[in-house]
Amino acid sequence: MNDIQLYDATLRDGMGGGGMTLTAAEKLRVVRALDDLGVHMIEAGFPASNPKEQELFELLAGEHLAVAQIVAFGMTRRRETAAEDDEGLRVLAECFASVCTLVGKASVLHVEKVVRVSREENLAMIADSVAFLVGAGKRVLLDAEHFFDGFCLDAGYSLDCLRAAADAGAERVVLCDTNGGSLPPQIRTAFAVVAEALPGVALGIHTHDDSGCAVANTLVAVESGATQVQGTINGIGERTGNANLVTIIADLQLKMGVELLELERLARLTDTAHFVDELLNRSPNPTQPYVGKHAFAHKAGLHAAGVRAASETFEHIDPAVVGNGRDVLISELSGKGTIVEKATQAGISADEEFAERVLARVKDLEHEGFQFEAADGSFELLMRKEAGGYQPLFRLESWRVIVEQRADGKVETEAVVKIWVEGERYVRTAEGNGPVNALDEALRAAIGELYPHLHDIELVNFKVRILDERKGTGAITRVLIDATDGQDVWGSIGVSENLIAASWDALVDSLEYGMQPGAQERPPRDAGEPSAGTRGRV
Amino acid sequence: MNDIQLYDATLRDGMGGGGMTLTAAEKLRVVRALDDLGVHMIEAGFPASNPKEQELFELLAGEHLAVAQIVAFGMTRRRETAAEDDEGLRVLAECFASVCTLVGKASVLHVEKVVRVSREENLAMIADSVAFLVGAGKRVLLDAEHFFDGFCLDAGYSLDCLRAAADAGAERVVLCDTNGGSLPPQIRTAFAVVAEALPGVALGIHTHDDSGCAVANTLVAVESGATQVQGTINGIGERTGNANLVTIIADLQLKMGVELLELERLARLTDTAHFVDELLNRSPNPTQPYVGKHAFAHKAGLHAAGVRAASETFEHIDPAVVGNGRDVLISELSGKGTIVEKATQAGISADEEFAERVLARVKDLEHEGFQFEAADGSFELLMRKEAGGYQPLFRLESWRVIVEQRADGKVETEAVVKIWVEGERYVRTAEGNGPVNALDEALRAAIGELYPHLHDIELVNFKVRILDERKGTGAITRVLIDATDGQDVWGSIGVSENLIAASWDALVDSLEYGMQPGAQERPPRDAGEPSAGTRGRV
């Protein structure tokens, strides 16, 4: 089975998941990452008149993509309206994208109860809309909404919907399990009937995970003749999510013999998956098939040597093929090579002995609750300190934070830092809207004049986790801060029994990293590269 | 298809997942919850000589279960050892459980490369071990490890392994996809061959999710003749996890017509799933099929009235059947009935108008960043305040926290609270290992003598989330605190720009809730009931 088309719906259907939002610029970065991965079609959304979508389509119109086609998404015409008078269809016809996907109802239940038009009018809505866009020079796909549920109720009518689209010139009809309730046997049966009823019509599959079978339903559709698979990166989407395109890609290529992606593209799968999570401000799911941090983690009893001897005994694939590792944690023995690599990238000369020392230090710190996967800045500083000769920005004398709710109900926060730089003592006070903000302001007040580049560094993310949660407010606190200077993004970490002390440590690391000699001269990471998003992996 | 046996492996295989630990007492609570749900067999682990496992088996021996059988889990005998001389087998033979599951190799690759014995010796290890336990009066199951991978390499030998167990008296052989790499077609093919080669032998299925198909693989096995399904609650387990028994139960009963559970048991599915997550200190996955918070959440455009008119148009099942709801968020219009119910439970007289006022207040607060799902304590206080006549524990004048890293490197934290109780002013100072801990100590120092029950209240969990994370340390902070008085557990919430102010608000709510009149007299929630674990749902 070859020539399977990958169709990504992350930017449209995926955004239906709770709390999912991306700016137009972020969506562009996702598009570039998907293009690098080798996805064939990218559904960008409806090129509507609202400014955000307009901005995205303007950005995309100027973008050169190596592999991917941008797809504009819209609905069939409104009832009792000529297609050419339908505003939505006209927007699609006029947009730059050469491929349009239209969603149309393919279930008698929805035609009667939701759209409330006659069966004939629904067929006309599909046919007219497809024909109009084909006439406007577009390649048109029909997303046949609720197809499988409709097929159970009235298979003939659902088939008529597909036929209406195909006869009107659609290049493909996509069978959608919109409510996600189908199981593989239903998918298989429906595809067999469709293939016989509409010979020669190209088919696609679009599933949701409400029965926990979205991936399997997609695979069975491919076995049954589908030549396009729709899904989202990491399976994001409404309710239980869409089919996970990341898993599907790996299953098709590594298990079902489909020649989908060149090997160097397939090796970007893990980075791409993590990059999208990072942009969406989600923690990557460690148990996600193929790309999760734990996907190739093994029991303590199995040692590295044994693993190498016969990895096929307990690994279903070689993790490197999808860009994952047997253990992506820096603390593993297998990570020594990674450390030498990371050190070299940072301009630190490193040998085996250096890597061992760094690993020993990392292990000690991880035992205290540190975790460097999401703190590449702190990890690089750790290496620099271990390499010797590291010059910190300042020497700390003391800091103090006071947070007070006054009798009038007002909350006030004030921080004082006392530091030394080149023999001189700086004492600065600042207010803030919280204790960390106040410390940040005070520290910048002290050293901002000496280091003007500090003004370019902005804290963009602040996360607190409590370790050993069952101990309540007496537990150990881990603070992660992400900072940026507008072109690079880095993470830093602080761990302490005291929330404020942990925040201070992470804050200092984030500024130290951004200010180290050479930090400004390093080649900027291209924000469009998937690797830029996986800033947490060291 | 009926008479499918549910076999839960949460307490054994599930514990292989990262960070999964339960005490013996917690495991007992899981066993009770699984029994209440109607699971037929519960794998409790190896009744080893270490104190923790010993304690669990002692607890279980004294437990009366309505439905479930406790299963002891162990390995086939060591090589070149008589079964009766094998220590592990003797422990199994002597334990109280009448059912034992033995894991044995069923792949030539593992026999040769991992166990490193002859093919014949491996067969003898299986046969001898089964026969020994059958002779000791046990019902014996064989978990045929790596069966599907072995079947691809040398199907005949893998079948021999099954046959060795069946001939020796095993009541069932369970085909295991130990590395999780199989897809449904392989499962189907292997089952067809096994059913023909070993007619009359009862079969089970045990899968892992490394290809994202664990649930579908289990379902296809049932279609192909498996009469026992093994899995874990919420799919916890090593790497990408085991098959999710929660999804499988719902799929089998609601989609495949298997009569598994009485309807009142099936309605416990959501509570049971959340209860296990709570015990494991995991946030329930909101996108989990059937039981996730978002599993039946719908787009804004679809209104409650439309939903009721034709819920089958966009819901694959009725969420109530599995104990879930269309929207478990308190902010929805559909939640008015829930609020009247919750108020009545708390002894507050409530009518429609009251529910409307509470909902309006909740909506305002949610807009500010509050979220009451995990803060049932704060929600009950909100209702009491809305009902009128609420008496707070104290009137706040002011509080102040100072956190300081001194010149000698030592971090010190000190809090002062000034409050009024019944016309008297209390000023108290306390130190702590962090700002929230210090505030907690100072507040207790002030009012602890007046309210001796305060001593029983302990903070057990403290979580911080940053809302609108992209704004860094200037963002809004949401603090959740869980507290307990030893029999009840409740959640409270605070939201503020200032981390410490948010923590203070959550802290006060947690103490206020625990101290309200009647809190001590309310019937204790039975810790063994699944519903006790879903403390966050209001």
Interface residues (C-beta under 8 A of the other chain):
Chain A: G16 G17 G18 L109 H110 K113 V114 H146 T178 N179 G180 G181 L183 P184 P185 D209 D210 S211 G212 C213 V215 A216 N217 L219 V220 E223 G235 E238 R239 T240 G241 N244 T247 I248 A250 D251 K255 M256 N281 P286 T287 Q288 P289 Y290 G292 H294 A295 F296 A297 H298 K299 A309 A310 E312 T313 F314 E315 H316 I317 L396 E397 S398 W399 R400 V401 I402 V403 E404 Q405 R406 A407 V411 T413 K418 G432 N433 G434 P435 V436 N437 D440 E458 L459 V460 N461 F462 K463 V464 R465 I466 E469 R470 K471 G472 T473 G474 A475 T477 I481 D482 S496 E497 N498 L499 I500 A501 S503 W504
Chain B: G16 G17 G18 L109 H110 K113 V114 H146 T178 N179 G180 G181 L183 P184 P185 D209 D210 S211 G212 C213 V215 A216 N217 L219 V220 E223 G235 E238 R239 T240 G241 N244 T247 I248 A250 D251 K255 M256 N281 P286 T287 Q288 P289 Y290 G292 H294 A295 F296 A297 H298 K299 A309 A310 E312 T313 F314 E315 H316 I317 L396 E397 S398 W399 R400 V401 I402 V403 E404 Q405 R406 A407 V411 T413 K418 G432 N433 G434 P435 V436 N437 D440 E458 L459 V460 N461 F462 K463 V464 R465 I466 E469 R470 K471 G472 T473 G474 A475 T477 I481 D482 A483 S496 E497 N498 L499 I500 A501 W504
